Amino acid sequence: MNTKNVTDKVERKKLKRAARKKVAPKAKRASGVARGSMKKKVSVMAKGQRKR
């Protein structure tokens, strides 16, 4: 939501909260998708050519 034209901080907060409430909730992540700490770690990278 664009609130650049609203100068009052309290008013801007109110608008943002209302907009956040209106937005549909995000879908849950698929069960097979590893995220962050759950990802497989690379123990030793190959030396020489970049792997990442």
DRENVOSE-918694 format. One record per residue (C-alpha): residue number from 1; residue in three letters; chain; x, z, y. Coordinates in steps of 0.1 Angstrom, whole numbers, plus 5000, padded with zeros to 4 digits. Example, Ala and Ser with C-alpha at 12.3 -4.5 7.8 and 13.67 -1.06 7.14 Angstrom:
# DRENVOSE-918694
<r 1,"Ala","A",<5123,5078,4955>>
<r 2,"Ser","A",<5137,5071,4989>>
This chain:
# DRENVOSE-918694
<r 1,"Met","A",<5000,5000,5000>>
<r 2,"Asn","A",<5013,4991,5035>>
<r 3,"Thr","A",<5011,5021,5058>>
<r 4,"Lys","A",<5037,5010,5084>>
<r 5,"Asn","A",<5011,5008,5111>>
<r 6,"Val","A",<4999,5044,5106>>
<r 7,"Thr","A",<5020,5067,5127>>
<r 8,"Asp","A",<5004,5101,5118>>
<r 9,"Lys","A",<5022,5116,5087>>
<r 10,"Val","A",<4992,5135,5074>>
<r 11,"Glu","A",<4969,5105,5078>>
<r 12,"Arg","A",<4994,5082,5060>>
<r 13,"Lys","A",<4997,5107,5031>>
<r 14,"Lys","A",<4959,5108,5028>>
<r 15,"Leu","A",<4958,5070,5026>>
<r 16,"Lys","A",<4985,5068,5000>>
<r 17,"Arg","A",<4970,5094,4978>>
<r 18,"Ala","A",<4936,5077,4979>>
<r 19,"Ala","A",<4953,5044,4970>>
<r 20,"Arg","A",<4971,5060,4942>>
<r 21,"Lys","A",<4939,5074,4928>>
<r 22,"Lys","A",<4922,5040,4929>>
<r 23,"Val","A",<4949,5021,4909>>
<r 24,"Ala","A",<4942,5017,4872>>
<r 25,"Pro","A",<4965,5038,4850>>
<r 26,"Lys","A",<4995,5020,4834>>
<r 27,"Ala","A",<4993,5012,4797>>
<r 28,"Lys","A",<5013,5034,4774>>
<r 29,"Arg","A",<5046,5020,4762>>
<r 30,"Ala","A",<5046,5003,4728>>
<r 31,"Ser","A",<5057,5026,4700>>
<r 32,"Gly","A",<5086,5003,4689>>
<r 33,"Val","A",<5103,5003,4724>>
<r 34,"Ala","A",<5132,5026,4727>>
<r 35,"Arg","A",<5138,5039,4762>>
<r 36,"Gly","A",<5168,5057,4778>>
<r 37,"Ser","A",<5181,5085,4756>>
<r 38,"Met","A",<5163,5070,4726>>
<r 39,"Lys","A",<5183,5038,4728>>
<r 40,"Lys","A",<5210,5031,4703>>
<r 41,"Lys","A",<5244,5040,4718>>
<r 42,"Val","A",<5274,5016,4716>>
<r 43,"Ser","A",<5301,5038,4700>>
<r 44,"Val","A",<5332,5016,4706>>
<r 45,"Met","A",<5330,4984,4726>>
<r 46,"Ala","A",<5351,4954,4716>>
<r 47,"Lys","A",<5382,4952,4737>>
<r 48,"Gly","A",<5389,4920,4757>>
<r 49,"Gln","A",<5356,4901,4762>>
<r 50,"Arg","A",<5329,4918,4782>>
<r 51,"Lys","A",<5300,4929,4761>>
<r 52,"Arg","A",<5277,4941,4789>>
